[in-house]
Amino acid sequence: MSLSFDAAASSVRDALTDAGRGLVEREAMVELVALCAVAGEHLLVIGPPGTAKSEAVRRTARALGGGYFEYLLGRFTEPSEIFGPVDLRKLREGLVETETAGMLPEAEVAFLDEVFLGSTAILNTLLGLLNERVFRRGHTRMQCPLRVCVGASNALPEDDALAAFADRFLARTFVESVPDPRLEELLAGGASLWKAGEARTASLEALDVLAQAAREAELGPVRPHLAHALRTLRAAGLSLSDRRLVKVQRLVAAAAALAGRRAPGVADVWPLIYAVPTKEGQALARDVLRELLSHSENPALAAAALEASAGPLARAQRIAQAGRGVLAERPAEGNPEALASWRLKLEGVARELDAGFAPEALPEELRAVREELRMALAAPTGSQDEAA
């Protein structure tokens, strides 16, 4: 591969930043899709309708490149709507083969909304495709290029058969409607999505470089931390299946690769939270693993790491990123209303920073951002060019 590891990590990081722009409270979901794509695992998103689940996946798919397939399943969805119709020319010859062009078997990223409404025939075929990346139907046998499949539903299934299918999605995230304090951001972000703009994109080659680095990562040093976390979860009454315990190492290695690290460490254990199957279990896991998760840090997946850990380093990264973003949006002089609105945003970031960190405990990265914010807020309106 001609693309270097550092260049691949930087490319994907930049693409994810653009993909998450304007998606309030969905930045972590964008990052989890990329994490699972590098790990070669699948993501299940649980949340009410109208919470931008499909938009987040579409934007991530565009950012990562490759073929994309999306479908809303229903009780009467036919397998041909997902996998493709039977090839009538081959059928005349006595062969039952499927025309897969433009359908799920040829996609690199897939989004299946209301995934648990699929028929038994669809779910059984999906099992082989998700597990082995092999599509089997009639006489058709083909390897599939699928990197990640995102399934979405309003709730986790209670039926045992569907629960077994859901277990094929290693990572899970639970989304809610945007809270009241962020409604202004939601309105502004939603309006920005209507405007066509250039967004940076990565490439399948970049994903391949990171995926290979994740597969080759030396996990020995991080395993004691991971095993300790798993014992702590068991002691708290949270027991994961052996399959999930083993596979979570792929998420840990992928998180390190996306952060630009070839060797995973304690800062990369946080994806374990997303392998816990229920929302209540994830909340309990965050609580009992608080000390371990405080080391979480990932510049490429800052929102996902923060959501998983609520650790100080991850929180510092998100605040620093938000502060730099607002500082970079400074409007031109001569527009007092825009300047006043910009200063309100600066004050909001500064308040969040001061509420989250004591002055003596500020990480170096935040210290520099705090000083820039202070100078921008202290400067007279007409002198903000010089201050910022």
C-alpha positions in Angstrom: 0.0 0.0 0.0 1.4 3.4 -1.0 -0.4 5.4 1.8 1.5 5.6 5.0 0.0 4.8 8.4 0.2 8.4 9.7 -1.2 9.8 6.4 -4.1 7.3 6.6 -4.9 8.1 10.2 -4.8 11.9 9.4 -7.0 11.4 6.3 -9.7 9.5 8.2 -9.5 11.9 11.1 -10.1 15.0 8.9 -12.9 13.2 7.0 -14.7 12.3 10.2 -14.4 15.9 11.5 -16.2 17.2 8.4 -18.8 14.3 8.5 -19.8 15.2 12.0 -20.1 18.9 11.4 -23.7 20.1 12.0 -24.8 16.8 13.5 -25.6 17.8 17.1 -25.3 15.0 19.6 -24.5 12.5 16.8 -20.7 13.1 16.5 -20.1 10.0 18.6 -22.2 7.9 16.2 -20.3 9.1 13.2 -17.1 8.1 14.9 -18.4 4.7 16.0 -19.3 3.8 12.4 -15.7 4.5 11.4 -14.4 2.6 14.4 -16.4 -0.5 13.4 -15.4 -0.2 9.8 -11.7 -0.3 10.8 -12.4 -3.2 13.3 -14.5 -5.1 10.7 -17.4 -5.3 13.2 -21.0 -4.0 13.1 -22.9 -1.3 14.9 -26.4 -1.3 16.3 -28.1 2.0 17.0 -31.1 2.2 19.2 -33.2 5.3 19.4 -36.6 6.9 18.5 -37.5 7.9 14.9 -36.3 11.3 13.7 -33.0 11.4 15.6 -30.8 11.7 12.5 -29.5 8.1 12.6 -29.7 7.7 8.8 -28.1 11.1 8.2 -25.2 10.3 10.4 -24.5 7.0 8.6 -24.9 8.6 5.1 -22.4 11.3 5.9 -19.9 8.8 7.4 -20.2 6.6 4.3 -19.5 9.5 2.0 -16.5 10.5 4.2 -15.1 7.0 4.1 -15.7 6.3 0.4 -16.8 3.1 -1.2 -20.2 1.7 -2.1 -23.2 2.5 0.2 -26.5 0.7 0.6 -29.4 1.8 2.7 -32.9 0.3 3.2 -35.9 0.6 5.5 -37.1 -2.9 6.3 -40.7 -3.8 6.9 -42.7 -6.9 7.6 -43.3 -7.4 3.9 -39.8 -6.6 2.6 -38.7 -9.2 0.0 -35.2 -10.6 0.0 -34.8 -9.3 -3.5 -35.2 -5.7 -2.2 -32.0 -6.2 -0.1 -29.9 -8.7 -2.0 -31.1 -8.2 -5.6 -33.5 -10.0 -8.0 -33.1 -13.4 -9.4 -31.2 -13.4 -12.8 -33.9 -14.4 -15.2 -31.5 -15.3 -18.0 -29.7 -17.8 -15.7 -33.0 -19.0 -14.4 -33.9 -20.2 -17.9 -30.8 -22.3 -17.8 -31.9 -23.8 -14.5 -29.6 -21.8 -12.3 -31.0 -19.6 -9.4 -28.5 -16.8 -9.3 -28.9 -13.2 -8.0 -28.2 -9.9 -9.7 -26.4 -8.1 -6.9 -25.3 -4.9 -8.6 -26.1 -1.9 -6.4 -27.4 -4.1 -3.6 -26.2 -5.0 -0.2 -23.8 -7.8 -1.2 -21.7 -5.3 -3.1 -21.7 -2.4 -0.5 -18.8 -1.4 1.7 -21.0 0.4 4.1 -24.6 -0.5 4.8 -27.5 0.9 6.8 -30.5 -1.2 7.6 -33.2 0.8 9.4 -35.8 -1.2 11.5 -33.4 -4.1 11.0 -35.4 -6.4 13.3 -38.5 -6.2 11.1 -36.9 -8.3 8.4 -38.3 -11.7 7.6 -36.7 -14.9 8.7 -35.4 -15.4 5.1 -33.7 -12.0 5.2 -32.2 -12.3 8.7 -30.9 -15.8 8.0 -29.1 -14.6 4.8 -27.9 -11.5 6.7 -26.3 -13.7 9.4 -23.9 -15.3 6.9 -23.2 -12.0 5.2 -22.4 -10.2 8.6 -20.4 -13.0 10.1 -18.4 -14.3 7.2 -18.8 -11.6 4.5 -20.2 -14.2 2.3 -23.5 -14.0 0.4 -25.3 -17.3 -0.2 -28.6 -17.5 -2.1 -29.5 -20.3 -4.5 -26.5 -21.0 -6.7 -24.9 -17.7 -5.8 -21.8 -17.7 -3.6 -19.8 -14.5 -3.4 -17.4 -12.7 -1.1 -18.7 -9.4 0.0 -16.6 -6.2 0.5 -18.7 -5.1 3.5 -16.7 -3.1 6.0 -19.5 -2.3 8.4 -23.2 -2.7 8.6 -25.2 -0.3 10.8 -28.5 -1.6 12.0 -31.1 0.7 13.6 -34.2 0.1 15.7 -36.4 1.9 18.1 -35.8 -0.7 20.8 -33.8 -3.9 21.5 -35.8 -7.0 20.6 -37.3 -9.2 23.3 -37.7 -12.3 21.2 -34.9 -14.8 21.8 -34.4 -15.5 18.1 -34.0 -11.8 17.3 -31.8 -11.3 20.3 -29.4 -13.9 18.9 -29.3 -12.0 15.6 -28.7 -8.7 17.4 -25.7 -10.2 19.2 -23.9 -10.2 15.8 -23.7 -6.4 16.2 -20.7 -6.1 18.5 -21.0 -2.3 19.2 -24.2 -0.6 20.4 -25.0 3.0 20.9 -28.2 4.5 22.4 -29.4 7.9 21.1 -32.0 10.3 22.4 -33.5 13.5 21.0 -31.3 16.5 21.3 -31.7 18.1 24.8 -33.2 21.5 25.4 -29.8 23.4 26.1 -28.6 22.4 22.6 -31.7 23.3 20.5 -30.2 26.4 19.1 -27.2 24.3 17.9 -29.6 21.7 16.4 -31.5 24.4 14.5 -28.3 26.0 13.2 -26.7 22.6 12.4 -29.8 21.4 10.6 -29.9 24.5 8.4 -26.2 24.1 7.6 -26.9 20.5 6.3 -29.1 22.0 3.5 -26.2 23.9 2.0 -24.1 21.9 -0.4 -20.4 22.2 0.6 -17.1 20.5 0.0 -16.3 17.9 2.6 -13.0 16.1 3.0 -13.1 12.4 2.3 -10.8 9.5 3.1 -10.4 6.5 0.9 -10.8 2.7 1.1 -7.0 2.6 0.9 -6.8 4.6 4.1 -9.3 2.3 5.8 -7.3 -0.7 4.6 -4.1 0.7 6.0 -5.7 1.3 9.4 -7.5 -2.0 9.4 -4.2 -3.8 8.7 -2.4 -1.9 11.5 -5.3 -2.9 13.9 -5.0 -6.5 12.9 -1.2 -6.5 13.4 -1.3 -4.5 16.7 0.5 -6.0 19.7 -2.3 -6.4 22.3 -0.1 -7.9 25.0 0.4 -4.7 27.0 -3.2 -3.7 27.0 -4.7 -7.1 27.9 -4.1 -6.8 31.7 -6.1 -3.6 31.7 -8.8 -5.1 29.6 -9.0 -8.3 31.7 -9.1 -6.2 34.9 -12.0 -4.2 33.4 -13.9 -7.4 32.5 -13.4 -8.8 36.0 -14.7 -5.6 37.5 -17.8 -5.8 35.2 -18.4 -9.4 36.3 -18.1 -8.4 39.9 -20.8 -5.7 39.3 -23.1 -8.3 37.7 -22.3 -7.5 34.1 -21.3 -10.6 32.2 -20.5 -10.5 28.5 -20.4 -13.6 26.3 -17.0 -15.1 25.6 -17.5 -14.1 21.9 -18.0 -10.5 22.8 -15.1 -10.5 25.2 -12.7 -11.8 22.5 -14.0 -9.5 19.8 -13.8 -6.3 21.8 -10.1 -6.5 21.3 -10.7 -5.6 17.7 -12.4 -2.4 18.7 -9.6 -1.5 21.1 -7.0 -2.1 18.4 -9.0 -0.1 15.9 -9.4 2.8 18.3 -5.6 2.9 18.7 -5.0 2.8 14.9 -7.5 5.7 14.3 -5.6 7.7 17.0 -2.4 7.1 15.1 -1.0 4.6 17.6 0.3 1.2 16.5 0.3 -0.2 20.0 -2.9 0.0 22.0 -2.7 1.2 25.6 -4.9 2.0 28.6 -6.2 5.1 26.7 -7.8 2.7 24.2 -9.9 0.5 26.5 -13.0 2.7 26.3 -14.7 0.9 23.3 -15.4 -1.9 25.8 -18.4 0.3 27.0 -20.0 0.0 23.6 -19.8 -3.8 23.7 -22.1 -3.9 26.8 -25.5 -4.9 25.3 -27.9 -2.6 27.2 -28.2 1.1 27.9 -28.5 0.4 31.7 -25.5 -1.9 31.5 -23.4 0.7 29.7 -24.3 3.3 32.4 -23.3 0.9 35.2 -20.0 0.0 33.3 -19.1 3.7 33.1 -19.6 4.0 36.8 -17.6 0.9 38.0 -14.8 1.5 35.5 -14.6 5.3 36.2 -10.9 5.2 37.3 -9.7 3.1 34.3 -11.8 5.2 31.8 -10.3 8.5 33.1 -7.2 7.7 30.9 -9.3 7.6 27.7 -8.0 9.8 24.9 -8.4 9.7 21.2 -8.0 12.7 18.8 -9.9 11.0 16.0 -12.8 9.7 18.0 -13.0 12.3 20.7 -16.8 12.4 21.0 -17.1 8.6 21.2 -14.3 8.3 23.7 -16.0 11.1 25.8 -19.4 9.4 25.6 -17.9 6.1 26.6 -15.8 7.4 29.5 -16.7 10.9 30.5 -13.0 10.9 31.4 -11.2 14.2 31.9 -8.7 13.7 29.0 -11.5 12.9 26.6 -13.6 15.8 27.8 -10.7 18.1 27.5 -10.2 17.1 23.9 -13.8 17.8 23.0 -13.8 21.2 24.7 -10.5 22.2 23.1 -11.9 21.2 19.7 -15.1 23.2 20.3 -13.1 26.2 21.4 -10.8 26.2 18.4 -13.9 25.8 16.1 -15.6 28.8 17.6 -12.4 30.9 17.5 -12.0 30.1 13.8 -15.6 31.2 13.1 -14.9 34.8 14.1 -17.0 37.0 11.8 -15.7 40.1 10.0 -15.7 43.5 11.6 -18.6 45.8 10.9 -21.2 43.1 11.7 -22.1 43.8 15.3 -24.9 41.3 15.5 -22.7 38.5 14.2 -19.9 39.5 16.6 -22.3 39.5 19.5 -23.5 36.0 18.7 -19.9 34.9 18.3 -19.0 36.2 21.7 -21.9 34.4 23.3 -20.5 31.2 21.8 -17.1 32.0 23.2 -18.6 32.6 26.6 -20.4 29.2 26.4 -17.2 27.3 25.8 -15.4 29.2 28.5 -18.1 28.5 31.0 -18.0 24.8 30.1 -14.2 24.8 30.5 -14.3 26.5 33.8 -17.0 24.3 35.2 -15.2 21.1 34.2 -11.7 21.9 35.3 -10.0 23.6 38.2 -7.4 26.2 37.0 -4.6 24.1 38.5 -5.9 20.9 36.8 -6.1 22.3 33.3 -4.4 20.1 30.7 -1.8 21.9 28.6 -4.0 21.8 25.5 -6.9 23.4 27.3 -4.7 26.0 29.0 -3.7 27.4 25.6 -7.3 27.4 24.3 -8.5 29.1 27.6 -5.9 31.9 27.1 -7.1 32.4 23.5 -10.7 32.6 24.7 -9.7 35.0 27.5 -7.9 37.3 25.0 -10.8 37.2 22.5 -13.4 38.0 25.2 -11.3 40.8 26.8 -10.6 42.6 23.6 -12.8 45.5 22.5 -15.0 44.7 19.5 -13.0 46.7 17.1 -9.7 45.0 18.2 -10.7 41.4 17.9 -8.5 40.9 14.8 -5.4 41.6 16.9 -6.6 39.7 20.0 -7.6 36.5 18.3 
